[in-house]
């Protein structure tokens, strides 16, 4: 906000106030979506649950245009980018998608030997 020349100085209380407002907004939205998921027996909150909350509450009507783009009927499932791993008979795992890159180990620095 301070990078914009048209905006004057920001009071010290402004960032915490915006933070709290955003926190309360997210709590209301996610709690409502969790209730919708429980009603349908789901264990995960999906875009459909969020859409139901937005369309069912006047408080979130400013989001109606955005959630209107969410497809109907896709309650469960991964979507196009999701991969499901399956175990082979020998106990190793493989991915459903062909041509997957080999996963790298955890990042971090390599330890130097005392000889170096």
C-alpha positions in Angstrom: 0.0 0.0 0.0 2.8 2.4 0.8 4.4 1.7 -2.6 1.4 3.5 -4.2 2.0 7.3 -4.3 -1.7 8.0 -4.1 -2.0 6.2 -0.8 -0.8 8.1 2.2 0.7 6.6 5.3 -1.0 3.6 6.7 -1.8 3.6 10.4 -0.1 1.0 12.5 -3.5 -0.5 13.4 -4.5 -1.1 9.8 -2.5 -4.4 9.0 -3.7 -6.1 12.2 -7.3 -5.0 11.5 -7.2 -6.3 8.0 -5.6 -9.5 9.3 -8.4 -10.1 11.8 -11.1 -9.4 9.2 -9.6 -11.8 6.8 -9.3 -14.4 9.5 -12.9 -14.1 10.5 -14.0 -14.2 6.8 -12.0 -17.5 6.2 -13.3 -19.0 9.4 -16.9 -18.4 8.3 -16.4 -19.7 4.8 -14.4 -22.8 5.7 -16.6 -23.7 8.7 -19.7 -23.5 6.5 -18.0 -25.6 3.8 -17.0 -28.2 6.5 -20.6 -28.4 7.6 -21.8 -29.0 4.1 -19.2 -31.7 3.7 -20.3 -33.4 6.9 -23.9 -33.3 5.8 -23.0 -35.2 2.6 -20.8 -37.6 4.5 -17.6 -36.3 2.9 -14.2 -36.1 4.6 -12.8 -33.3 2.4 -14.0 -29.8 1.6 -14.4 -29.4 -2.2 -15.2 -26.5 -4.5 -18.8 -27.7 -4.5 -19.0 -27.3 -0.7 -17.6 -23.8 -0.9 -20.0 -23.0 -3.8 -23.0 -24.1 -1.7 -21.9 -21.9 1.2 -21.5 -18.8 -1.0 -24.8 -19.3 -2.8 -26.6 -20.1 0.4 -25.6 -17.1 2.4 -26.2 -13.5 1.5 -23.0 -12.5 3.3 -20.9 -14.0 0.5 -23.0 -12.8 -2.4 -19.9 -10.9 -3.8 -18.3 -14.3 -4.5 -21.3 -15.6 -6.5 -19.8 -14.8 -9.9 -16.6 -16.5 -9.0 -18.2 -19.7 -7.7 -20.6 -19.7 -10.7 -17.6 -21.1 -12.7 -17.4 -24.2 -10.5 -18.7 -27.2 -12.4 -21.8 -29.0 -11.1 -21.8 -32.6 -10.0 -18.1 -33.1 -9.4 -18.3 -33.9 -5.7 -15.4 -36.4 -5.4 -12.4 -37.2 -7.5 -9.1 -35.8 -8.2 -9.4 -33.9 -11.4 -7.1 -33.9 -14.4 -3.8 -33.1 -12.6 -4.1 -35.8 -9.9 -2.0 -38.9 -9.9 -2.9 -42.1 -8.0 -0.1 -44.4 -6.9 -0.7 -48.1 -7.0 1.3 -50.9 -5.4 2.7 -53.6 -7.7 2.8 -57.2 -6.7 6.5 -56.9 -5.7 5.6 -54.1 -3.2 7.0 -51.2 -5.3 4.8 -48.2 -6.2 4.1 -46.9 -9.6 2.1 -43.9 -10.9 -0.9 -44.0 -13.2 0.7 -41.4 -15.5 3.4 -42.6 -17.8 6.7 -40.7 -18.1 6.8 -39.4 -14.6 10.1 -37.9 -13.6 12.0 -39.7 -10.9 11.4 -38.1 -7.5 14.4 -36.5 -5.9 15.3 -36.9 -2.3 14.8 -34.3 0.3 16.6 -31.1 -0.4 19.2 -29.5 1.7 23.0 -29.1 1.7 25.3 -32.0 1.5 27.5 -32.6 4.4 31.2 -31.9 3.8 33.7 -34.6 4.7 36.4 -33.6 7.2 39.0 -34.4 4.6 37.9 -31.6 2.3 
